[in-house]
């Protein structure tokens, strides 16, 4: 077997995911080599610090601090970019693609910010860019959408794309505990980053929604063009109110396309989901994505969305596809990248036109006439109230007023919220949640 | 574009699935051709009757009654075998593979009966056999297991693999209706075949479990080697008993592997699933499969398992992979078929050694001492009783006695059932259900 071809991998980044790839690849290498019929070698590993102690033992001779040199090394066929960040990662990725290499990436922020440039570089220079690990970690979702469901157009894709937020929301609901204490505990357990804002403000979910929108519709949507709202202002009382209405609360990324107008919308916000729905039952750090195709109907995918092992599983799947590509030719996997799904004139729907039902929580002065004033403002904005829940507030002299509405649109609800904010009897910024009418 | 290569497809079978493929392929053809860079033509269609009226209009010149001629036609590159049955389908499949063609199949019974021969023929003669539509219809499950989760070994794969049974069970539970009347209604609505036995006795699920066992472990397990039990003897009372214990009832195919002993077990039986579990919530004609990998953890896939459109979606995905293969080379998709997952000494565990907890429903004479006799028999067989529910039976003078047990094994429970049957006070064959301790 000494005349077998050797495929060489360069690993950029030896953090949590990089160490996972090193560990599992080492364990699986003999089997993968047997199945693929080639030697597969992690030839070099780029790290920020040569001296840092790590759980995995990488021979010192393989280590370098120069990731860019690794991208340009003619002896390396596949570059695994697991550094994170967008500056150095972009440089490494583009350099490798321009040399016709295969790049495997778990970097959703990079793809979201520079996807158009990256895929153009791959096409122009014969490189390939694989990114299964970038969305929904261990779930082979990108393969499902791009290959398994190739016969479908996607009217709706939505899901729980951030395990940290889902863990926090699940704990708040199960323990009746406030956001701040659950977040603190999540940090202690390693389920939330020290800098949590990317997760809890919805931006990580937005990055992933952007990638899914491109996969499904061939359009790059930047987070700035979306409605992006986080989970920080949700309280245990909101879970109780939602439950009394028959709902749970999940942070969702939602991508819809109206094939009559050819408008797409991409948004991220906490959403009330019917308690009986499958996604409402998905708890803890799991991700879950519902994909509705016009031929296949609705399919749902559930699994761990992050973490060392789940992400390594996806990266190794991409490495395997990359080795098969280098040995045997392109196959079906690469159809999507050559001719990304035609956008066929799809354009972003103006966010203010998105329609839906709403949940509005107000903290109001507990005195006569307030409900009448609130109801008048809703009516003036053509918002039809579906239900009202009034409870004592934690604030002395205040009441919590929860309204749900019949279908309306973002423009109307925002105008209503602005008017409500201006009322002297409204004592806090209103909390707006959307009601997800997403089931089939 | 006139010098583009043309890929020719032969469609064998124009029943429900064949018509779905014709319809959707026609609609998608221009887009698929643009993305794949080739002309793709359904060149001939083999049918049993040339004169039969069909919902789709296939030009008469394309029709033939000779499926085998279509398999040997040198002008045809891809043979879609959608005839069903195992005799003619086997002949067509083997003939096409031996000529190095690609065969796309939705025929789980064929694969289960002749998979070893089919894959051997493909390997020997350079043909390829794709079968995404054979298990879980529209869900790209085979691609997920074979490619997306390539880094994993699978300790457990289980799921709802037959939509007809799941529809019947869901209706029985929701409407508190007996099996026979729900089955009749399901036939009227087209959710069950006129000849329902393949579905309700568990054999269709067993075919699919056999394919999944091969994908995951490289071993062909025939239904005769499995425990296969159906849903015909379940009553509305069983749903109530299960609910009172916190369970729903689903017909599951279950494939497990113990990596210490390297024994696998494959079985099909109605199973009590905890009400809060995701699979317990999957209702109607949907399929749902839980796949536990040693790296990725548990992933779950849900979607329509059968029907014209969902199956056509999977067949067209395979056709796309086949076209890409013929144009661009093998790619990763075909890794699995060249070197099927090494069985590494895996062997079937003797079914009688399978361990689990049990639900036993007895119809007994309603007189003193019966419970004592039943309990004595259970104890003699080292079955430890966990709970007892006694209710009046529909039979006059009888009582329904439901026992659940702590963990035991198939040998013990079968021996206990034999002894119970021999008791004069036991008036019907006992109903045995398994309790699924399948969650992570």
Interface residues (C-beta under 8 A of the other chain):
Chain A: X24 X28 X31 X32 X34 X35 X36 X37 X132 X138 X139 X140 X143 X144 X147 X148 X149 X150 X151 X152 X276 X278 X281 X282 X293 X295 X296 X297 X298 X299 X300 X301 X302 X303 X304 X309 X310 X312 X313 X314 X316 X317 X320 X321 X324 X325 X328 X329 X330 X331 X332 X333 X334 X335 X336 X338 X339 X342
Chain B: X24 X28 X31 X32 X34 X35 X36 X37 X132 X138 X139 X140 X143 X144 X147 X148 X149 X150 X151 X152 X276 X278 X281 X282 X293 X295 X296 X297 X298 X299 X300 X301 X302 X303 X304 X309 X310 X312 X313 X314 X316 X317 X320 X321 X324 X325 X328 X329 X330 X331 X332 X333 X334 X335 X336 X338 X339 X342
